[in-house]
Amino acid sequence: MNERERFQAVMHYQPRDRGIIADFGFWDETLPVWHAQGLPAWVNAGNSDAFFGMDRYERGIGVNVDLCPVFDYRVLEDRGDHEVVQQTDGVRVLRKKFMGSIPQHQGHLLVDRDSWRRHYKPRLDPDRRERLPVGWESLVMAWRQPGRPTVLTLYAGSLYGKLRDWMGLEALSYAIYDDPAWFEEMVTTLADCAIGALTRVLESGVQFDACGMWEDMCYRAGPLISPRHFKQFLSPHYRRIADLVRSYGVDVVWVDSDGCIDRLVPLWLECGVNCMFPVEVGVWGADPMRYRKEFGRDLLMLGGFDKHILAGPKAGIEAEVRRLQPLVEEGGFIGFCDHRVPPDVPLDHYMYYLATARRLWSKDLPSLKQMGTLAASLPEPC
């Protein structure tokens, strides 16, 4: 089977030749740390999938459904090992230069209706030609070729997560209560932008394989927005997006949200969003095995392997691979680290994880030794 056939078989519980071996990627600092542990210096984020022998469960097509144009990125202040920057979304943050995780918000350009309509709403016009990648017509011709082996995924943006980033959690939470009409206007604008841009893409005649959204709207205790407000403001627009892509044959629709998603999973399923990503385990103990028992085959999942296990004993790594094996074999699940692999995971442990996953999840994949030989044969970048 090729990559696309295997993805479709896994997501539709159909027979397949083997499981999919994939990952979500790495922290920016992980590969440099691994270089000191023996990873070839030429391996980077652009070629790491080839080096580690990964399958691709998604390939974005470069269509922009977010701010267009973005704001200028600027370093505003150097504080030694930290710096204050204006991001391309207009938010000012304090961030570490190395080993940083979530930056601290210092200020926001989006603070009220006036700043929304002056700075942000004009950047969410779905009809801007720049939303399509350069060489769009040639890309469409290539993607429409019969027997295309690659998975192609649409990106439908965000209804809540981007607003949380642009305004900050506290300000957005107040807006939902103090000015619900404005909140609804912003959510509708985001949905209209995604639907307008994606309609042009879907009308190209290319058959896409999945559609993803990014939200990050939960934390360790549950959702950042109440289920009541979710149903009132967000559900109708998730349904609009899901109905649009399904009308063109795309029936795998995932949402990327960290945190404890338990209370929102049923609401997403009601809206036609049927796949959760990355099923972060966290201190709240999310578990893809439990989700399958609770929601059955209606719920597809990507991720679900606790990243903290990768830094622990190798026996624990193998035990978790074995525990998830029945879910891999059943289908509707692609297992990988439940977020980007952090730099505290030793390279040796990661390689052991891959070897074990290949052995138990994908029995006919080349051995790790063979993959190392293949990786060594890849040309170094110029």
C-alpha positions in Angstrom: 0.0 0.0 0.0 1.1 3.5 -0.5 1.0 6.3 2.1 -2.4 7.6 1.1 -4.0 4.1 0.8 -2.7 3.2 4.2 -4.0 6.4 5.8 -7.5 5.9 4.4 -7.6 2.3 5.5 -6.5 3.1 9.0 -9.0 6.0 9.3 -11.9 3.9 8.0 -11.1 0.6 9.9 -10.3 -1.2 6.7 -7.6 -3.9 6.2 -4.1 -2.6 5.7 -0.7 -3.9 5.2 0.7 -2.4 8.5 0.3 0.3 11.0 1.5 3.9 10.5 4.7 5.1 12.2 4.7 8.8 12.5 5.3 11.7 14.9 4.2 15.2 15.8 7.7 16.6 15.5 10.2 18.0 18.0 10.8 21.0 20.2 13.2 23.4 18.5 15.9 22.5 21.0 15.5 18.7 20.7 17.5 18.1 17.6 20.4 20.3 18.7 20.5 18.4 22.0 20.5 15.1 20.0 23.3 16.3 17.8 25.5 16.2 20.9 24.3 12.6 21.5 25.3 11.3 18.1 22.5 12.5 15.7 24.2 13.5 12.4 24.7 17.3 12.4 22.9 17.6 9.0 19.6 16.3 10.3 17.1 19.1 10.8 13.4 19.6 11.1 13.1 19.6 7.3 14.6 16.1 6.8 14.1 14.4 10.1 11.1 12.4 8.8 13.3 10.9 6.1 16.1 10.2 8.6 13.8 8.5 11.1 11.8 6.7 8.4 8.5 8.2 9.3 5.2 7.9 7.4 3.3 11.1 6.7 -0.2 11.2 8.1 -0.7 14.8 6.9 0.6 17.1 4.3 -0.6 20.7 4.4 -1.2 22.4 1.1 -0.1 25.9 2.0 -3.5 27.6 1.9 -3.7 30.5 4.4 -6.9 30.8 6.3 -5.5 33.0 9.1 -4.3 36.6 9.2 -3.3 37.8 5.7 -1.1 39.7 5.6 0.5 39.0 9.0 2.0 41.7 11.2 5.7 42.4 11.1 7.9 40.3 13.4 10.1 42.5 15.5 12.5 42.1 18.4 11.5 44.9 20.7 13.9 44.3 23.6 16.9 42.0 24.4 17.0 40.8 28.0 19.9 38.4 27.8 18.5 34.9 27.8 15.1 36.4 27.1 13.7 38.8 24.5 10.5 40.8 24.0 9.1 40.3 20.5 6.1 41.4 18.5 4.9 38.2 16.9 3.3 38.0 13.4 -0.1 37.9 15.1 0.4 41.3 16.6 0.9 40.0 20.2 3.9 41.1 22.3 5.5 38.3 24.2 8.5 37.6 26.5 10.2 34.5 25.3 13.3 32.5 26.2 16.0 32.3 23.5 16.6 28.7 24.2 14.7 25.8 25.9 11.5 28.0 25.8 8.0 26.6 25.9 5.0 28.9 26.1 6.0 32.6 25.9 4.5 35.1 28.4 2.1 37.6 26.9 3.2 41.2 27.5 0.5 43.1 25.5 -2.1 42.8 22.8 -3.1 44.9 19.8 -6.6 43.4 19.9 -8.3 44.9 22.9 -11.8 46.1 21.8 -14.2 46.4 18.9 -12.3 49.2 17.3 -9.0 47.4 17.2 -10.7 44.3 15.9 -12.3 46.1 13.0 -9.2 48.2 12.3 -6.4 45.7 12.6 -7.8 42.2 12.5 -11.0 41.9 10.6 -9.6 43.3 7.3 -6.9 40.6 7.5 -9.5 37.9 7.5 -10.9 38.6 4.1 -11.3 35.1 2.5 -11.0 36.4 -1.1 -7.4 37.6 -0.9 -5.4 36.0 -3.8 -2.4 35.6 -1.5 -4.2 32.9 0.5 -3.3 30.4 -2.3 0.3 29.3 -2.5 2.6 30.3 -5.4 2.1 28.0 -8.4 -1.4 27.0 -7.4 -2.5 25.9 -10.8 0.6 23.6 -11.2 0.0 22.2 -7.7 -3.6 21.4 -8.6 -2.6 19.6 -11.7 -0.1 17.4 -9.8 -2.5 16.7 -7.0 -5.3 15.6 -9.4 -3.1 12.9 -11.0 -4.7 9.4 -10.7 -3.1 7.2 -8.1 -1.6 10.1 -6.1 0.4 8.4 -3.3 0.5 11.2 -0.8 -2.0 12.3 1.9 -3.2 15.9 1.5 -4.9 17.7 4.3 -6.8 21.0 4.5 -6.4 23.4 7.3 -9.6 25.1 8.5 -8.1 27.5 11.0 -9.5 28.2 14.4 -12.7 29.5 16.0 -11.5 30.0 19.6 -7.7 29.4 19.9 -6.6 32.2 17.7 -8.8 34.7 19.5 -7.4 33.5 22.8 -3.9 34.1 21.4 -4.7 37.6 20.0 -6.5 38.9 23.0 -5.2 36.8 25.9 -7.3 34.4 27.9 -8.6 36.8 30.5 -9.8 39.5 28.0 -11.4 36.9 25.8 -13.2 35.3 28.7 -14.6 38.7 29.8 -15.7 39.4 26.2 -17.8 36.3 26.0 -19.9 37.6 29.0 -19.6 41.4 28.6 -20.1 41.6 24.8 -21.3 38.3 23.4 -22.4 39.9 20.1 -18.8 41.0 19.5 -17.5 37.6 20.4 -20.0 36.0 18.0 -18.9 38.5 15.3 -15.3 37.5 15.6 -16.1 33.7 15.6 -18.3 34.1 12.5 -15.6 36.1 10.7 -13.0 33.4 11.4 -15.4 30.7 10.2 -16.4 32.8 7.1 -12.7 33.2 6.3 -12.0 29.5 6.5 -15.1 28.5 4.5 -14.5 31.1 1.8 -10.9 30.1 1.3 -11.5 26.4 1.5 -14.5 26.5 -0.9 -12.1 27.9 -3.6 -9.7 25.1 -2.8 -12.3 22.3 -2.8 -13.7 23.5 -6.1 -10.3 22.8 -7.7 -11.3 19.1 -8.1 -8.5 17.8 -5.9 -9.6 15.0 -3.6 -8.3 15.8 -0.1 -7.9 13.2 2.6 -8.5 15.1 5.9 -9.2 18.5 7.3 -7.6 19.8 10.5 -8.3 22.7 12.9 -6.2 24.2 15.7 -7.8 25.3 19.0 -5.8 24.6 22.2 -8.9 25.5 24.2 -8.4 23.2 27.2 -6.1 23.0 30.2 -5.5 20.4 32.9 -8.9 20.9 34.5 -11.0 21.0 31.4 -12.2 23.5 28.7 -11.3 27.2 28.8 -14.8 28.0 27.5 -18.0 26.6 29.1 -19.8 23.8 27.2 -22.8 26.0 27.2 -21.0 28.8 25.3 -19.3 26.3 23.1 -22.7 25.0 21.9 -24.1 28.5 21.6 -21.2 30.2 19.7 -18.9 27.6 18.3 -20.9 24.5 17.5 -22.8 26.1 14.5 -19.6 27.0 12.8 -17.8 23.7 13.4 -20.9 22.2 11.7 -20.6 24.6 8.8 -17.0 23.7 8.2 -17.5 19.9 8.7 -20.6 20.0 6.3 -18.6 21.9 3.7 -15.6 19.5 3.5 -17.8 16.4 3.8 -19.8 17.6 0.8 -16.5 17.2 -1.2 -15.8 13.8 0.2 -13.5 14.7 3.2 -14.8 12.7 6.2 -11.8 12.9 8.5 -12.0 16.2 10.4 -9.7 16.7 13.4 -9.2 19.3 16.0 -5.8 19.9 17.6 -6.3 20.8 21.3 -4.0 20.2 24.2 -5.3 19.8 27.7 -8.3 17.8 29.2 -10.7 17.6 26.3 -13.1 15.1 27.9 -16.1 17.5 28.2 -15.8 18.8 24.7 -15.3 15.5 22.8 -19.1 14.8 22.7 -19.8 18.3 21.5 -17.2 18.1 18.7 -18.6 14.8 17.6 -22.1 16.3 17.4 -20.7 19.0 15.1 -19.0 16.5 12.7 -15.5 16.9 14.1 -14.6 13.2 14.5 -10.9 13.1 15.2 -8.9 14.3 18.2 -5.3 15.3 18.1 -2.8 14.9 19.9 -4.8 13.2 22.8 -2.5 14.7 25.4 -2.2 12.4 28.4 -1.2 15.0 31.0 -1.7 14.8 34.7 -5.4 14.3 34.1 -4.8 10.9 32.7 -6.3 11.0 29.2 -6.2 7.6 27.6 -7.0 6.7 24.0 -8.0 3.2 25.1 -10.6 4.7 27.5 -11.8 7.1 24.7 -12.4 4.1 22.4 -14.4 2.4 25.0 -16.4 5.5 25.7 -17.0 6.8 22.2 -16.5 3.7 20.1 -15.4 3.9 16.5 -17.1 7.2 16.0 -14.0 8.8 17.4 -10.7 8.8 15.5 -7.5 9.7 17.3 -4.0 10.8 16.5 -1.3 10.8 19.2 -1.9 9.5 22.7 1.6 8.2 23.6 2.6 9.9 26.8 5.8 12.0 26.0 7.0 11.7 29.6 7.4 7.9 29.1 10.0 8.4 26.4 12.3 10.0 29.0 11.8 7.1 31.4 13.0 3.5 31.5 13.0 1.5 28.3 10.8 -1.1 29.9 8.1 1.5 30.3 8.4 2.5 26.7 7.9 -1.0 25.5 5.0 -1.6 27.9 3.1 1.5 26.5 3.7 0.4 22.9 2.3 -3.0 23.8 -0.7 -1.5 25.7 -1.7 0.6 22.6 -1.1 -2.2 20.1 -4.7 -3.4 20.1 -5.9 0.1 19.2 -3.4 0.4 16.4 -4.5 -3.0 15.0 -8.2 -2.1 15.3 -7.8 1.1 13.3 -9.0 4.7 13.6 -5.9 5.5 15.6 -2.4 6.6 14.7 -0.2 6.5 17.7 2.7 8.9 18.4 4.1 11.2 21.1 1.2 13.2 22.5 3.0 16.5 21.8 6.3 17.5 20.2 9.2 15.4 21.6 11.0 17.4 24.3 14.8 17.7 24.6 14.8 15.7 27.9 14.2 12.6 25.9 17.5 10.9 25.2 18.1 10.1 21.5 18.8 6.4 22.4 15.4 6.2 24.1 13.7 7.7 21.0 15.4 5.3 18.7 14.3 2.4 21.0 10.8 3.6 20.9 10.8 3.7 17.1 12.3 0.2 16.9 9.7 -1.1 19.3 6.8 0.6 17.5 8.0 -0.8 14.2 8.3 -4.3 15.6 4.9 -4.3 17.3 2.8 -1.8 15.3 4.3 -2.2 11.8 5.9 -5.6 11.5 7.1 -5.3 7.9 8.9 -2.0 8.3 12.7 -2.0 7.9 14.6 -2.6 11.1 16.1 0.3 12.9 19.6 -0.8 11.7 18.3 -0.8 8.1 16.8 2.6 8.7 20.1 3.9 10.0 21.8 2.6 6.8 19.1 4.4 4.7 19.5 7.6 6.7 23.3 7.5 6.3 22.8 7.3 2.5 20.8 10.5 2.4 22.8 13.4 0.9 24.0 16.1 3.2 22.5 19.5 2.5 24.5 22.0 0.5 
